[in-house]
């Protein structure tokens, strides 16, 4: 999900400069591959990503070059600004495209990328496919020596019985943390947790250390 948003952010930057052309009519600002793989610390452990790169092909001095800098993942950053957690939650909550952009602005301020409704729709379609596949993955080969269970509220105010994201994070024998499962529910509801635990058990999770 994070990788997809980084690409969309770079594409939006290129689109913003689409009217700037070279003398031969070609686009001056273009996508230019990706940077090297690097590990980024997220809320569910390290994730390997590649920063999308943009090139200014104009024959101008270095100080006049149009440069792209990701607001989501700055060049030397090693930790996300919680965007990896925010975007899937917005998607799962069915947030409209307008509210989605407002949420980006609230998180990143003036540096928030301006993602069009079409881009947001494409991202949510990709996340739906990824989410469906992830929710059906086989857990029989996974081994966890410890599992944390917690509820993360999706609202600013935590009213009684407010809906939240129920999250299970497992610790492997090697000391790594993995997201095991999550779903929306009521934090204090035994039934909500039972449904999540039954789901991961049906996909092969076992109580073994």
C-alpha positions as CSV (number, residue, x, y, z in Angstrom):
1,X,0.0,0.0,0.0
2,X,2.8,2.4,0.9
3,X,4.6,1.7,-2.4
4,X,1.5,2.4,-4.4
5,X,0.9,5.7,-2.7
6,X,4.5,6.7,-3.3
7,X,4.1,6.0,-7.0
8,X,0.8,7.9,-7.1
9,X,2.5,10.9,-5.4
10,X,5.2,11.0,-8.0
11,X,2.7,10.7,-10.9
12,X,0.7,13.6,-9.5
13,X,3.8,15.7,-9.4
14,X,4.6,14.9,-13.0
15,X,1.0,15.6,-14.0
16,X,1.2,19.0,-12.3
17,X,4.1,20.0,-14.8
18,X,2.6,18.3,-17.9
19,X,2.3,21.7,-19.7
20,X,6.0,22.4,-19.4
21,X,7.7,21.1,-22.5
22,X,11.1,20.8,-24.1
23,X,11.9,22.7,-27.3
24,X,11.1,19.5,-29.3
25,X,7.7,19.2,-27.6
26,X,8.5,16.4,-25.3
27,X,7.6,16.5,-21.6
28,X,10.3,18.2,-19.5
29,X,9.3,16.5,-16.2
30,X,9.1,12.7,-16.4
31,X,9.2,9.7,-14.1
32,X,12.7,8.3,-13.9
33,X,12.5,4.9,-12.3
34,X,13.1,4.2,-8.6
35,X,15.7,4.6,-6.0
36,X,17.3,1.6,-4.2
37,X,15.4,-0.6,-1.8
38,X,15.4,0.6,1.8
39,X,13.8,-0.5,5.0
40,X,11.2,1.9,6.4
41,X,9.9,1.5,10.0
42,X,6.1,1.5,10.0
43,X,3.5,0.8,12.6
44,X,3.6,-2.9,11.8
45,X,7.3,-3.3,11.5
46,X,9.9,-2.7,8.8
47,X,8.8,-2.6,5.2
48,X,11.0,-2.5,2.1
49,X,10.1,0.3,-0.4
50,X,11.7,2.1,-3.3
51,X,11.4,5.8,-3.6
52,X,9.8,6.9,-6.9
53,X,12.2,9.3,-8.9
54,X,11.4,12.2,-11.1
55,X,13.7,13.8,-13.7
56,X,13.8,17.3,-15.1
57,X,15.2,17.0,-18.6
58,X,15.4,20.7,-19.1
59,X,18.8,22.2,-20.2
60,X,19.0,24.6,-17.3
61,X,21.3,25.3,-14.4
62,X,21.2,23.0,-11.4
63,X,19.5,25.7,-9.2
64,X,16.8,26.1,-11.8
65,X,15.9,22.4,-12.0
66,X,12.4,21.4,-11.0
67,X,12.9,18.9,-8.2
68,X,10.5,16.3,-6.7
69,X,10.7,15.6,-3.0
70,X,8.2,13.2,-1.5
71,X,6.1,14.6,1.4
72,X,5.1,11.1,2.3
73,X,8.6,9.6,2.5
74,X,11.4,12.3,2.4
75,X,14.7,11.2,0.9
76,X,16.5,10.2,4.0
77,X,13.5,9.2,6.2
78,X,13.6,5.9,7.9
79,X,10.1,6.1,9.4
80,X,6.8,7.0,7.8
81,X,4.5,9.8,9.1
82,X,1.9,7.2,10.0
83,X,0.5,7.4,6.4
84,X,0.8,3.7,6.0
85,X,-1.6,3.3,8.8
86,X,-3.9,6.2,7.9
87,X,-4.6,5.3,4.2
88,X,-5.8,1.7,4.7
89,X,-8.0,2.8,7.5
90,X,-9.6,5.6,5.4
91,X,-10.2,3.0,2.7
92,X,-11.7,0.4,5.0
93,X,-14.0,3.1,6.5
94,X,-15.3,4.0,3.0
95,X,-14.1,7.6,3.2
96,X,-15.1,9.7,0.2
97,X,-12.5,11.0,-2.2
98,X,-13.0,14.6,-0.9
99,X,-12.6,13.6,2.7
100,X,-9.6,11.4,1.7
101,X,-7.7,14.5,0.4
102,X,-8.6,16.5,3.5
103,X,-7.2,13.7,5.6
104,X,-3.9,13.9,3.7
105,X,-3.8,17.6,4.2
106,X,-4.4,17.3,7.9
107,X,-1.6,14.8,8.2
108,X,1.0,16.3,5.9
109,X,0.0,20.0,5.9
110,X,1.0,22.1,2.9
111,X,3.2,19.3,1.6
112,X,0.3,16.9,1.1
113,X,0.2,15.5,-2.5
114,X,-2.8,16.5,-4.5
115,X,-4.2,13.1,-5.5
116,X,-7.1,13.3,-8.0
117,X,-10.3,11.4,-7.4
118,X,-9.3,9.0,-10.3
119,X,-6.0,8.2,-8.6
120,X,-7.6,7.6,-5.2
121,X,-10.2,5.4,-6.9
122,X,-7.4,3.4,-8.6
123,X,-5.5,3.1,-5.3
124,X,-8.6,1.8,-3.4
125,X,-9.2,-0.8,-6.1
126,X,-5.6,-2.0,-5.8
127,X,-5.9,-2.0,-2.0
128,X,-9.1,-4.0,-2.2
129,X,-7.4,-6.7,-4.2
130,X,-4.4,-6.7,-1.9
131,X,-6.6,-6.8,1.2
132,X,-8.7,-9.6,-0.1
133,X,-5.6,-11.7,-0.9
134,X,-4.0,-10.9,2.4
135,X,-7.1,-11.8,4.4
136,X,-7.2,-15.3,2.7
137,X,-3.5,-16.1,3.1
138,X,-2.4,-19.4,4.6
139,X,-1.0,-19.0,8.2
140,X,-0.2,-22.7,8.8
141,X,3.6,-22.1,8.2
142,X,3.8,-19.1,10.5
143,X,5.1,-19.4,14.0
144,X,4.6,-16.8,16.7
145,X,6.0,-17.0,20.3
146,X,3.8,-14.1,21.4
147,X,0.8,-12.2,20.0
148,X,-0.3,-8.7,21.0
149,X,-4.0,-7.9,20.7
150,X,-5.2,-4.3,20.8
151,X,-8.0,-2.1,19.5
152,X,-7.1,1.2,17.7
153,X,-10.0,3.7,17.6
154,X,-10.8,5.2,14.2
155,X,-12.5,8.2,15.7
156,X,-11.1,11.2,17.6
157,X,-13.4,10.6,20.5
158,X,-13.6,7.2,22.1
159,X,-17.3,6.9,22.9
160,X,-18.7,3.8,24.7
161,X,-18.8,0.9,22.2
162,X,-17.2,3.0,19.5
163,X,-16.0,1.0,16.5
164,X,-12.3,0.5,16.3
165,X,-9.7,-1.5,14.4
166,X,-9.0,-4.8,16.2
167,X,-5.4,-5.7,15.6
168,X,-3.2,-8.8,16.2
169,X,0.6,-8.5,15.9
170,X,2.7,-11.6,16.3
171,X,6.4,-11.9,17.4
172,X,8.4,-14.5,15.5
173,X,11.1,-16.7,17.1
174,X,13.6,-14.4,15.3
175,X,12.2,-11.4,17.1
176,X,10.4,-9.8,14.2
177,X,6.9,-8.4,14.5
178,X,4.2,-9.2,11.9
179,X,0.7,-8.1,11.4
180,X,-1.3,-11.3,11.8
181,X,-4.9,-10.0,11.4
182,X,-7.2,-7.1,11.8
183,X,-10.9,-6.1,11.3
184,X,-13.2,-3.5,12.5
185,X,-15.2,-4.2,15.6
186,X,-15.9,-3.1,19.2
187,X,-12.9,-3.2,21.5
188,X,-14.7,-4.4,24.6
189,X,-16.8,-7.0,22.7
190,X,-15.8,-10.6,23.2
191,X,-17.8,-11.5,20.1
192,X,-15.7,-9.1,17.9
193,X,-12.4,-10.6,19.1
194,X,-13.8,-14.2,18.8
195,X,-14.6,-13.6,15.1
196,X,-11.1,-12.4,14.4
197,X,-9.5,-15.3,16.3
198,X,-11.7,-17.9,14.6
199,X,-10.8,-16.4,11.2
200,X,-7.0,-16.7,11.7
201,X,-7.4,-20.2,13.2
202,X,-9.3,-21.3,10.1
203,X,-6.4,-20.1,8.0
204,X,-3.9,-22.3,9.9
205,X,-2.8,-20.2,12.9
206,X,-2.0,-22.5,15.9
207,X,-1.2,-22.1,19.5
208,X,2.4,-23.3,19.5
209,X,5.6,-21.8,20.8
